[in-house]
Amino acid sequence: MFGKIKYFLRRPLQLIVVPVVRIFPGLKFIRETQDYQGFVNFEFWFTQKVLNIGGNRKAYWPVHFTSKVYDVEKIDVGIDAYPGIMGGCYITGRGGLTIGDYTQIAPNVAIVTANHDPYDSRKHILKPVAIGKYCWLGAGCKIMPGVVLGDWTVVAAGAVVTKSFPEGFCILGGVPAVKIRDLDKEKCVPFENKHKYRGYIKAEHFEKFKGKYLNL
């Protein structure tokens, strides 16, 4: 169904995208984030924010229509760090979720901040998750409630992270995940984008947005 909608929308979107992006200040993030690792085009934004295909309109950052994000008001995403921008992700913010700048998240990743009480499945046990800067979560990995990952943590594809590695600068893998090796801090390259956006919002305006719309 989405394929048909996408087909019929593509041509008119192509005809209007350039003039709209040039004229409408609210969409200038499209041209200013093209150097991002997780950049979006007009079609992506239109599908999410206008058509609400996938049901992720409330998310203030790009989310693919096949991903699911819950409790957006409890999720704090950094610059160029968009949980669910790749397909098939499952992200819950109920217990509180923080993701640092320039952290990349592959397809089919699950980040969970709440579990059912084993004695009463109607109740939830909430535990916040915090992921540092410059991390990389590989395809299909799972980050479980209460986990803290320090900066420059790489999680291998398919790993299930059940405990914290706050020191960062390491590669994790396995089920449950263990440290495979440490990274050489001297080789880790910090970088910054020229234009800084936290989702669709300029970083300089984020504190005001957070105070009004988020519950962190």
Backbone as a ProteinNet text record, in pm:
[ID]
protein_1_A
[PRIMARY]
MFGKIKYFLRRPLQLIVVPVVRIFPGLKFIRETQDYQGFVNFEFWFTQKVLNIGGNRKAYWPVHFTSKVYDVEKIDVGIDAYPGIMGGCYITGRGGLTIGDYTQIAPNVAIVTANHDPYDSRKHILKPVAIGKYCWLGAGCKIMPGVVLGDWTVVAAGAVVTKSFPEGFCILGGVPAVKIRDLDKEKCVPFENKHKYRGYIKAEHFEKFKGKYLNL
[TERTIARY]
81.9	0	85.8	185.6	273.5	348.4	385	456.6	375.5	244.1	157.6	147.5	129.8	123.2	253	363.8	493.7	510.1	462.7	474.6	398.1	273.8	191.7	235.8	303.3	349.8	483.7	563.2	700.9	712.8	634.7	648.5	610.6	490.9	459.9	556.6	607.8	705.3	833.3	875.2	995.6	978.7	856.6	830.2	826.5	785.9	771.5	883.9	961.2	1057.6	1159.8	1216.6	1321.6	1268.6	1158.7	1110.6	1062.4	1000.5	950.8	1065.7	1169.2	1284	1353.2	1356.8	1421.8	1340.8	1208.4	1122.6	1082.4	1047.6	991.2	1100.9	1122	1231.1	1221.5	1098.5	1081.2	1134.6	1168.6	1221.6	1368.7	1435.2	1574	1665.9	1617.4	1697.6	1727.7	1641	1661.5	1792	1817.8	1943	2060.9	2032.2	2141.6	2188.2	2117.8	2159.2	2203.5	2232.3	2270.8	2409	2488.5	2618.2	2608.4	2486.8	2467.8	2479.9	2518.6	2516.5	2373.2	2279.6	2139.3	2058.7	2082.3	2011.7	1875.7	1786.5	1654.1	1629.3	1540	1496.5	1350.7	1298.6	1161.9	1062.1	1081.4	988.2	981	1096.3	1100.8	1021.2	1050	980.5	830.2	790.2	649.3	576.5	640.7	580.8	556.3	651.8	640.3	551.4	581	520.4	386.3	365	239.7	142.8	188.3	100.6	87.6	185.2	186.1	182.2	243.8	253.3	353	307.9	389.1	353.9	281	233.6	337	443.9	550.5	554.4	441.6	437.5	484.9	458.2	493.7	644.5	719.4	864.3	922.4	1011.5	1070.7	1198.7	1224.2	1339	1291.1	1371.4	1330.9	1314.9	1200.4	1173.2	1116.4	1173.2	1126.9	986.7	908.5	769	754.4	859.8	852.2	903.6	955.2	1000.2	889.2	898.4	799.3	870.8	821.7	877.3	763.3	783.1	679.4	729.9	638.4	669.3	779.4	752.4	848.1	889.7	796.1	823.4	929.6	966.7	1069	1201.3	1215	1334.6	1411.4	1539.2	1627.9	1733.3	1721.2	1816.6	1913.8	2039.2	2142.6	2149.6	2254.9	2277.2	2309.8	2241.5	2266.8	2259.8	2160.3	2142.7	1994.6	1949.2	1806.6	1763.5	1719.8	1672.9	1548.3	1557	1443.4	1448.5	1553.5	1563.4	1582.5	1639.3	1649.5	1528.2	1495.5	1373.8	1376	1256.7	1238.6	1281	1304.8	1348.9	1229.4	1256.3	1155	1216.8	1166.1	1225.3	1119.6	1148.3	1055.2	1122.8	1050.3	1105.4	1039.4	955.1	872.8	955.1	1066.7	1151	1254.9	1261.5	1360.2	1473.9	1498.1	1601.6	1679.9	1813.1	1903	2002.8	2017.2	2111.9	2200.9	2331.7	2427.1	2448	2518.6	2545.8	2619.7	2580.1	2648.5	2650.2	2558.4	2543.2	2456.3	2500.7	2432.6	2363.4	2242	2159.8	2113.1	2151	2125	1981	1940.9	1805.4	1779.2	1652.4	1603.6	1662.2	1702.6	1754	1637.3	1646.6	1547.8	1615.6	1553.6	1599.7	1479.8	1491.6	1377.5	1406	1311.4	1330.1	1228.2	1149	1050.7	1029.1	1012.1	981.4	855	786.3	672.6	721.4	646.7	672.8	648.1	744.4	726.2	613	574.1	466.7	329.8	331.8	206.1	233	196.5	230	157.7	60.8	-6.4	81.1	181.2	270.1	400.1	460.8	587.4	696.9	814.5	932.7	1012.5	1024.5	1087.8	1234.5	1321.1	1464.4	1519.5	1576.5	1625.7	1745.6	1759.5	1873.8	1947.5	2079.7	2161.4	2272.3	2278.6	2379.1	2461.3	2591.6	2679.8	2695.3	2796	2824.9	2907.4	2894.3	2976.3	2967.5	2853.7	2833.9	2779.1	2780.7	2731	2661.3	2530.7	2451.8	2425.6	2482	2473.3	2335.1	2312.2	2181.3	2130.2	2005.1	1939.9	1982.8	2065.3	2105.2	1992.2	2001.6	1898.1	1964.4	1914.5	1962.8	1851.5	1877.6	1774	1765	1655.5	1633.6	1749.5	1780.1	1882.2	2023.7	2044.6	2180.3	2234.5	2361.3	2434.7	2556.1	2568.8	2683.4	2760.2	2889.4	2971.5	3000.1	3065.6	3100.4	3182.4	3165.1	3238.8	3221	3098.9	3068.3	3011.3	3069	3020.5	2953.7	2827.7	2754.8	2739.3	2789.1	2787.7	2644.9	2627	2496.1	2444.8	2318.5	2255.2	2285.5	2371.3	2405.9	2288.1	2283.5	2181.3	2254	2242	2315.6	2226.1	2265.3	2183.9	2247.8	2373.5	2438.9	2514.5	2554.8	2615.4	2765	2810.6	2952.8	2979.1	2973	2979.7	3114	3218.1	3350.9	3364	3279.7	3282.2	3412.5	3438.3	3559.1	3583.2	3479	3490.6	3393.6	3414.4	3324.7	3259.3	3126.6	3050.1	2988.8	2974.9	2910.5	2865.6	2769.7	2724.9	2590.4	2543.4	2414.9	2435.6	2436.8	2435.1	2568.1	2566.2	2685.2	2796.5	2917.9	3038.7	3134.1	3234.6	3333.6	3425.7	3430.3	3517.4	3657.6	3664.2	3794.5	3775.6	3882.3	3882.8	3924	3876.1	3918.4	4033	4121.1	4231.1	4175.8	4171.5	4113.9	4183.9	4313.2	4389	4344.5	4281.8	4238.2	4093.2	4022.3	3882.6	3876.5	3804.8	3803.4	3672.4	3675.6	3555.2	3532.7	3408.2	3376.9	3246.8	3222.7	3099.2	3047.8	2916.1	2855.6	2850.4	2854	2849	2717.9	2605.9	2474.3	2428.8	2392.9	2362.2	2211.2	2156.5	2014.1	1996.9	1902.9	1860.7	1724.1	1725.2	1605.8	1578	1454.4	1416.6	1437.1	1494.3	1503.1	1648.8	1672.6	1807.3	1851.8	1976.6	2027.3	2012.3	2028.2	2020.2	1879.1	1778.5	1640.1	1588	1673.5	1624.4	1581.9	1653.1	1618	1477.8	1443.3	1308.9	1204.8	1234.3	1144.1	1128.2	1239	1236	1150.4	1163.8	1086.5	937	900.4	759.3	694.9	770.3	707.3	756.6	873.7	929.7	917.6	928.3	920.6	1040.3	1155.8	1281.2	1327.9
-120.4	0	126.1	125.6	242.7	262.2	151.2	161.9	237.1	212.6	280.9	430.1	459.1	598.8	671.1	604.7	663.1	690	597.4	612.3	735.2	750.5	861.2	996.2	993.1	1116.3	1162.5	1069.7	1102.4	1218.3	1212.6	1315.9	1454.6	1471.6	1605.3	1652.5	1558.8	1598.2	1647.4	1580.6	1622.8	1761.1	1792.2	1920.1	2035.8	2005.1	2113	2119.3	2011.7	2007.1	2120	2145.3	2247.3	2386.1	2432	2565.5	2576.5	2471	2476.1	2488.1	2406.4	2409	2544.2	2604.7	2735.1	2847.5	2836.8	2946.2	2935.1	2815.3	2798	2778.7	2875.4	2865.8	2742.8	2696.8	2582.8	2452.5	2448.9	2326.8	2338.2	2441.7	2456.9	2350.7	2279.9	2170.3	2065.9	2056	1955.7	1982.8	2107.1	2137.8	2149.5	2183.2	2204.8	2076.4	1965.7	1838.9	1735.6	1779.5	1684.4	1624.3	1685.4	1626.9	1535.7	1517.1	1431.4	1284.3	1202.8	1058	1010.4	1073.7	1037.9	1153	1187.4	1300.6	1256.7	1353.3	1325.3	1413.1	1367.8	1449.4	1491.2	1569.4	1619.4	1504.5	1402.1	1289.1	1217.9	1199.2	1134.5	1217.7	1347.9	1436.3	1437.8	1447.7	1454	1326.4	1212.5	1084.1	1074.2	1121	1112	1220.9	1346.7	1457.8	1504	1485	1528.9	1411.8	1304	1189.5	1099.3	1106.1	1024.2	875.5	835.3	693	628	529.2	466.6	513.8	625.5	672.2	738.9	792.8	854.5	1006.6	1067.9	1212.7	1289.6	1238.7	1311	1317.6	1227.9	1229.1	1356.9	1421.6	1546.9	1523.9	1399.8	1363.6	1267.8	1244.7	1156.2	1011.3	951.5	811.4	743.9	631.1	555.3	499.8	487.5	445.3	301.7	219.4	82.3	70	177.4	176.5	226.5	190.8	233.2	301.5	420.9	496.2	529.9	501.6	524.3	618	696.1	787.8	885.6	956.6	1052.7	1158.2	1197.9	1305.8	1268.4	1140.4	1093.7	1060.2	1101.7	1067.8	1195	1195	1309	1266.9	1314.7	1276	1390.2	1354.1	1452.3	1489.6	1558.6	1604.2	1485.2	1477.2	1369.6	1232.3	1213.4	1086.1	1054.3	970.7	953.6	807.6	768.2	630.5	603.6	504.4	470.4	530.4	603.8	658.2	544.9	435.4	315.1	225.7	139.6	60.2	-46.6	-81.2	-195.3	-177.6	-53.8	-32.3	-26.4	-58.3	-53	24.8	145.6	235.2	274.8	251.6	293.1	393.7	500.7	602.4	608.3	513.9	521.2	538.8	468.9	479.6	589.2	658.4	763.6	715.4	787.8	748.4	871.4	862.6	968.7	910.8	978.4	935	1052.8	1033.9	1141.8	1179.7	1288.9	1341.6	1240.6	1237.7	1161.9	1010.7	962.8	818.2	763.6	655.9	597.9	467.4	449.9	334.5	265.1	140.2	62.7	10.8	-57.9	-112.7	-221.7	-236.2	-345.1	-344	-227.4	-213.7	-193.5	-255.1	-234.9	-168.9	-61.6	3.6	7.2	-62	-84	-21.4	56.9	124	79	-23.7	-74.3	-223.1	-296	-438.7	-468.4	-574.7	-618.1	-676.1	-649.3	-710.4	-861.3	-947.7	-1091.5	-1149.3	-1076.4	-1123.5	-1065.9	-958.7	-894.9	-822.5	-885.7	-832.3	-701.3	-663.3	-535.3	-418.8	-448	-343.9	-341.1	-222.9	-208.1	-163.4	-217.7	-175.2	-82.9	43.3	143.9	161.9	158	181.3	261.4	378.6	462.3	400.7	436.2	395.8	521.7	519.8	632.9	582.3	639.2	601.2	725.2	712.9	827.8	879.1	963.4	1023	928	945.7	873.4	721.3	673.7	529.4	475.3	345.5	279.8	151.3	146.8	28.9	-50.6	-169.4	-251.7	-310.6	-357.6	-407.3	-518.5	-503.6	-608.5	-620.7	-530	-541	-490.9	-526.9	-490.3	-431	-314.8	-248.2	-256.9	-323.5	-353.5	-245.9	-245.9	-142	-128.6	-3	26.1	33.6	8.4	4.5	145.5	163.9	287.7	252.7	317.8	296.2	426.7	422.2	541.6	579.1	692.1	740.6	637.3	637.3	548.3	400.7	363.1	221.8	166.8	59.6	-7.7	-137.4	-155.3	-277.3	-359.8	-481	-566.2	-605	-635.9	-677.4	-798.1	-792.5	-904.9	-918.4	-833.1	-842.9	-800.9	-856.5	-819.2	-764.2	-632.6	-566.4	-559.6	-631.8	-640.9	-570.1	-528.4	-456.8	-337.1	-247.3	-121.1	-133.6	-47.6	-31.7	118.6	185.5	331.9	389.6	307.5	357.9	384.6	319.8	342.3	297	347.7	316.6	166.1	94.9	-50.2	-105.8	-231.9	-304.8	-416.5	-423.5	-525.1	-622.9	-746.8	-844.9	-965.9	-1040.4	-1164	-1151.3	-1266.1	-1273.7	-1353.3	-1290.3	-1144.7	-1082.9	-954	-887.3	-877.3	-899.3	-880.1	-792.6	-740.4	-658.8	-748.6	-721.2	-796.8	-738.5	-606.9	-541.3	-393	-329.3	-185.5	-113.2	9.1	94.9	184.4	217	308.4	450.9	513.7	647.3	747.4	726.9	820.9	815.5	706.7	692.5	735.4	761.8	803.4	949.7	977.4	1110.7	1183.1	1281.5	1361.7	1458.1	1484.3	1576.7	1648.6	1756.7	1832.2	1873.1	1869.8	1917.3	2069.4	2126.1	2271.5	2325.7	2266.2	2304.6	2200	2243.9	2150.3	2143.3	2024.9	1999.4	1879.9	1893.6	1780.3	1739.2	1640.2	1607.3	1715.9	1761.9	1868.9	2007.2	2012	2136.9	2181.5	2308.6	2361.8	2346.4	2306.8	2279.9	2401.1	2519.7	2641.6	2667.9	2604.4	2622.6	2503.7	2404.2	2279.6	2293.5	2371.3	2384.8	2441.4	2538	2595	2490.4	2414.6	2308.2	2203.5	2163.8	2061.8	2104.7	2229.2	2278.9	2281.4	2295.7	2306.7	2174	2083.5	1962.3	1831.2	1829.6	1703.3	1692.5	1570.8	1542	1457.7	1522	1449.3	1460.7
0	0	0	91.1	98.1	-33	-99.4	-226.4	-330.4	-335.2	-431.1	-397.3	-269.2	-226.6	-263.2	-236	-263	-412.9	-496.4	-641.5	-689.9	-643.5	-690.4	-633.2	-518.7	-457.6	-512.4	-563	-597.4	-696.3	-805.8	-907.6	-856.3	-793.1	-741.1	-634.4	-552	-450.8	-515.5	-622	-692.5	-753.5	-796.4	-860.5	-760.3	-636	-538.8	-435.4	-421.2	-312	-318.7	-434.6	-444.3	-409.7	-474.7	-438.4	-294.6	-241.4	-104.3	-5.8	-24.8	66.3	61.5	-56.3	-70.4	-7.5	-12.5	30.3	176.9	222.5	355.5	459.6	550.1	648	737.2	764.1	853.2	799.3	669.4	609.2	570.8	616.5	574.4	635.2	738.8	793.5	686.1	584	479.1	405.8	373.2	303	399.5	526.5	620.9	689.4	667.7	729.2	625.3	504.3	401	424.1	511.6	546.3	667.8	721.6	838	798.7	895.3	872.9	856.6	928.3	919.3	861.7	735.1	675.7	620.6	601.7	547.5	425.5	338.3	226.6	249	156.1	170.4	175.5	95.6	90.5	225.2	289.4	421	521.3	527.1	620.3	593.3	467.7	429.7	470.7	449.2	485	635.2	713.7	859.3	918.4	889.8	961	903.6	774.1	712.7	696.2	630.7	607.4	730	820.8	942.6	911.1	801.5	768.4	865.7	938.8	1042.3	1181.9	1190.9	1321	1408.7	1348.5	1428.2	1414.9	1386.6	1365.7	1488.8	1608.5	1730.3	1754.5	1694.6	1713.5	1655	1728.8	1682	1601.6	1567.4	1485.2	1375	1270.8	1161	1206.7	1174.5	1206.2	1081.4	1045.4	929.3	954.2	847.4	866.3	915.3	903.9	955.2	1098.5	1153.4	1292.8	1384.5	1511.3	1610	1727.2	1760.9	1873.1	1969.1	2098.2	2197.5	2307.1	2362.8	2472.5	2433.7	2324.9	2268.9	2370.7	2455.7	2551.1	2654.3	2660.8	2755.3	2686.5	2560.3	2482.6	2448.3	2479.4	2455.8	2353	2229.3	2126	2097.2	2074.9	2047.1	1900	1864.9	1727.9	1638.8	1523.4	1426.2	1492.9	1577	1648.2	1650.4	1556.5	1534.9	1550.5	1669.5	1687.5	1603.5	1515.8	1431.9	1293.3	1259.1	1123.2	1022.6	1067.7	985.4	1012.9	919.3	929.1	1036.6	1085.4	1173.4	1316.7	1362.2	1499.9	1595.7	1721.5	1827.8	1943.5	1968.2	2066.1	2168.3	2296.5	2400.9	2493.9	2522.7	2611.3	2747.3	2775.9	2897.6	3024.5	3033.1	3151.6	3143.8	3029.1	3008.6	2919.2	2811.6	2715.8	2672.4	2683.2	2639.1	2539.5	2425.4	2322.8	2286.6	2297.6	2276.8	2131	2111.1	1977.5	1890.4	1763.9	1658.2	1680.2	1761.2	1778.6	1666.5	1604	1489.1	1527	1473.4	1509.5	1382.4	1367.1	1245.8	1242.8	1134.8	1126.9	1232	1266.2	1352.2	1493.2	1538.8	1674.8	1771.6	1888.3	1994.4	2113.8	2163.2	2286.1	2380	2493.3	2581.7	2717.3	2768	2897.2	3002.3	2970.8	3067.1	3043.5	3150.8	3144.4	3224.7	3187.1	3266.8	3400.3	3504.3	3633.8	3619.5	3656.8	3639.6	3725.3	3830.6	3917.7	3881.1	3802.2	3760.8	3629.2	3518.2	3386.3	3354.5	3439	3419.1	3462.2	3544.5	3595.2	3513.1	3509.2	3438.6	3535	3514.3	3589.3	3497.4	3536.7	3452.1	3490.8	3389.9	3412.6	3294.3	3321	3211	3139.5	3013.6	2932	2887.4	2897.1	2853.3	2760.9	2642.6	2543.3	2511.3	2514.9	2500.8	2359.1	2340	2210	2123.3	1991.8	1893.9	1909.1	1955.1	1964.6	1832.1	1818.5	1698.1	1740.8	1718.8	1753.8	1626.6	1618.2	1497.7	1474.8	1354	1311.4	1403.1	1444.9	1522	1666.3	1716.1	1857	1946.2	2074.3	2171.2	2295.2	2335	2455.9	2558.8	2669.3	2767.1	2875.9	2954.3	3055.4	3154.1	3188	3287.5	3236.3	3108.1	3052.7	3031.7	3066.8	3040.1	2955	2840.3	2752	2737.8	2765.1	2753.9	2609.3	2591.2	2457.7	2380.9	2249.8	2159.9	2196.7	2225.1	2243.1	2112.8	2063.5	1943	1986.7	1946.4	1980	1852.1	1853.5	1734.2	1696.4	1570.2	1519	1596.8	1637.3	1705.5	1852.6	1907.7	2049.8	2137.1	2257.7	2355.5	2477.8	2498.8	2606.4	2729.3	2833.1	2955.3	3073.9	3060.8	3170.3	3114	3203.4	3162.2	3135.7	3043.8	3015	3009	3124.2	3127.2	3085.9	3088.4	3052	2903.2	2821.3	2676.8	2611.8	2489.7	2412.9	2404.7	2360.8	2353.2	2250	2214.9	2125.7	2205.4	2198	2269.5	2169.4	2210.1	2124.8	2204.5	2148.5	2211.6	2280.7	2331.3	2402.2	2531.1	2646.8	2665.8	2624.6	2595.4	2542.2	2645.7	2598.4	2679.4	2599.8	2668.3	2599.9	2516.3	2386.6	2296.6	2298.2	2291.2	2302.2	2330.2	2376.2	2399.2	2271.6	2258.2	2148.5	2194.8	2104.3	2132.4	2132.5	2247.1	2257.6	2166.8	2146.2	2062.8	1916.9	1875.2	1736.5	1714.5	1822.5	1810.6	1769.1	1662.1	1601.6	1634.9	1723.4	1747.9	1632.3	1600.9	1491.8	1524	1454.1	1469.5	1333.5	1316.5	1193.2	1193.3	1074.6	1062	1117.1	1075.5	1125.2	1225.7	1343.1	1451.1	1475	1449.6	1471.7	1563.9	1653.9	1736.4	1683.2	1597.7	1522.9	1421.3	1415.6	1323.8	1386.2	1505.4	1581.6	1591.6	1564.7	1580.2	1725.6	1744.5	1878.6	1970.3	1915	1996.8	2048.6	1986.7	2028.8	2109.4	2131.5	2189.3	2335	2413.6	2555	2571.4	2488.6	2493.8	2454.9	2349.5	2305.7	2414.4	2475.5	2580.2	2698	2738.6	2851.3	2823.9	2697.8	2661.3	2630.5	2565.5	2511.2	2571.5	2635	2681.6	2833.3	2882.6	3025.5	3064	3066.6	3087	3232.7
[MASK]
++++++++++++++++++++++++++++++++++++++++++++++++++++++++++++++++++++++++++++++++++++++++++++++++++++++++++++++++++++++++++++++++++++++++++++++++++++++++++++++++++++++++++++++++++++++++++++++++++++++++++++++++++++++++

